[in-house]
Structure formats: structure tokens, C-alpha cells
Amino acid sequence: MTHSPLPPALPNTDRTRHRRLREQGSLDRGALEAILDASFVCHLGVVVDGHPMVVPTVYGNDRRNLYFHGSVAGRSLIASPRATVCVTVTHIDGLVLARSVFEHGVNYRSAMIYGVPRPVTHPEEKLEGLRCLTEQAAPAQWDYARRPNRKELAATVLLALSLEEASVKIRAGGPDDGDGPDAALGIWAGVLPLVSTWGEPETDPLLPAGSEPPDHIGTRSGTRLG
């Protein structure tokens, strides 16, 4: 399926307008794509049976849609096809430790996506959406493992959320109190980075002895997430 690309600038809507810490906001769609590319788990905010629920789930994206599935949220969204949801993706890059506790902060990259998700029913798009979801977490795994059969596809609820309306915020750098009165306190200040890396693959003990992970899995060991 081919589609024209979304505009390079994110829309400045009432839901996405940056009201606080505007200097950390971005309207660059490229920044949104970088945040989405760096992870594979999102949090889906949805109302289920009249109560708010935030569901963690894996996702994939094709630059136009965010694809995700979750049984509880999926049933609710199908029952309320016009319900608006909010999906968030957040990366923590470090603690910003200032001279004053009041000035402490977090270096982060975050995105919030708003819209009305739609159930994916077309077989071709459903397969492509599941491919995006799989490849987002484990590149090259779609062509390595067995793909879903018809029964599995029929039992899977896949939803697509347009990436048209989104809000992006990014905070980077050190503390902001280096030129204030607290600078004379002689207290250490700086950033404590947080980095996530992939560990060594753990082979299923039910596999034959000597089974080794494929290269696309094994070579990720020691590499940085995102």
C-alpha cells in the first residue's frame, strides 16, 4: 500500500500545543519519528467500560500509522469506534542533578499521539502492520520465524492510529543553575546518564544442544537500545 508522506511539521492543535516548558517542545516530524524508532513499547490511554486505563503494549510504525494490539483495549475500541485515545512513548536519558533539589530534572525524549484508532481488517494491511510491529522490536525476525497463519490472523485484533496529530518534547543538557547563587555552594552538579543495552541471548533449554541464535539476534548483544 502506498501513501503520500505526512507534512514535515507537526500540527499545532489544542491538544498538542506546548503550554509549559515550550523551549523543550518540537514541531519537527523527524523528531517524532526518531523517538518512535528508538523503542517498541508504548502506553495506550483509553477508557474501558467508563474507566480510564493505560495499557502497555508493543507497537510498530510505518511513518503514517502506529500499529498496536491489546485484547482489553482492542475490544473497548471496537465497541466505541469513535473513541479518542492518547498513546505515549518516553525515553529517559539521564538524571539532571543540580545544586538545588528544586532545579533537579530529567533528560528525556517523549511523544504523545492523539487520534481515533481504526481496526485493521484488510488482510494485506493487517499482515503488513504485524510485520511493522515485529520488525520494530526485532529487525529481520519477520523473515526468520514462522509468520501468522489464517487462524492466528483472524484471532488478532490490530489497530492503526494515524501519526498526523502528535506532540513532542525533548530535554537535553546539564543543570540550569550554574550561574545562580547556588553556584557558590561547592556542590557537585551534572548529569547521570541512563543507557539501556541488550544482554546475551538466552537459548530456550528445549532446543537441541549447541543451538546458536541467528546473527540478527546475536549481534544485538551489547548494543544500545534506541
Secondary structure, DSSP 8 states (H G I E B T S, - for coil): -------SB----TTT---SSGGGEE-BHHHHHHHHHT-SEEEEEEEETTEEEEEEEEEEE-SSEEEE--HHHHHHHHHSTT--EEEEEEEEEEEEE-SSGGG-EEEEEEEEEEE--EE--SHHHHHHHHHHHHHHHSTT-TTTS----HHHHHH---EEEESSEEEEEEE-SS-S-TTSGGGGG----EEEE---B-------TTS-TT----HHHHTTTT-B--
